[in-house]
Structures are given as structure tokens and as C-alpha cells.
Amino acid sequence: MKKIKLLKMLASRGIAGISDCIILATLGLLFWFIFMSESEQKYLFAGLSCLGFLIAYLVYRVADKFHDGV
């Protein structure tokens, strides 16, 4: 029983790590589009890249639900 609990906890931490990577990528895209891009639609792309925050939140909720079962 303890092995299953340990595996659930490790999976939860791994999924939360994926969420953190998505947030970092989103922040990188925001920085790129706002400060570095020369495109006329850079603010549109920056706004669209904010969807990464929503995706990261949903992934984190999966990790949280996985951890609640521990």
C-alpha cells in the first residue's frame, strides 16, 4: 500500500513540474512577443500565449487531484 502512495505522490510532483515548465515557456513567449518580436501582431500573439497559463492551471489541477488520493 505504501508503494502505491509513494508512486502517486511522485506522479503528482512530476505532473506539477510539467505545469511549471508550461508556465516558464509561457513567460518566455510573452517576453519574446512583447519585447523582441517585430511583427505587427505581436500583442495578439502575446495575448494568445497567455493561454499557456490556463493550460498550466488545468495540468496543475490534475496533479492536485492525483495528490488528493494519496
C-alpha positions in Angstrom: 0.0 0.0 0.0 2.8 2.4 0.8 4.4 1.8 -2.7 1.2 2.9 -4.4 1.1 6.0 -2.2 4.7 6.8 -3.0 4.1 6.4 -6.7 1.0 8.6 -6.6 3.0 11.3 -4.8 5.9 11.1 -7.3 3.4 11.2 -10.2 1.7 14.2 -8.7 5.1 16.0 -8.3 6.0 15.2 -11.9 2.8 16.5 -13.3 3.2 19.7 -11.2 6.7 20.0 -12.7 5.2 19.8 -16.2 2.8 22.7 -15.2 5.8 24.7 -14.0 7.6 24.1 -17.4 4.4 25.3 -19.2 4.4 28.5 -17.1 8.1 29.1 -17.9 7.5 28.6 -21.6 4.5 31.0 -21.4 6.6 33.7 -19.7 9.3 33.2 -22.3 6.8 33.6 -25.1 5.3 36.7 -23.5 8.8 38.3 -23.2 9.6 37.4 -26.8 6.5 38.7 -28.3 6.3 41.9 -26.3 10.0 42.9 -26.3 11.8 41.1 -29.1 9.3 40.5 -31.9 9.0 42.9 -34.8 5.7 41.5 -36.0 2.7 43.9 -36.4 0.6 41.3 -34.5 3.0 40.9 -31.6 0.4 41.9 -29.0 -2.1 39.4 -30.4 0.4 36.7 -30.2 1.3 37.7 -26.6 -2.3 37.5 -25.7 -2.7 34.1 -27.3 0.4 32.9 -25.5 -1.4 33.7 -22.2 -3.5 30.6 -22.9 -0.4 28.8 -21.5 -1.4 30.0 -18.1 -4.8 28.4 -18.4 -3.3 25.1 -19.7 -0.8 25.1 -16.8 -3.6 25.7 -14.3 -5.5 22.7 -15.7 -2.5 20.5 -15.6 -1.8 21.6 -12.1 -5.4 20.7 -11.1 -4.8 17.2 -12.5 -1.7 16.9 -10.3 -3.7 18.2 -7.3 -6.4 15.7 -7.8 -3.8 13.0 -8.2 -2.3 14.1 -4.9 -5.6 14.2 -3.1 -5.9 10.5 -3.5 -2.7 9.9 -1.5 
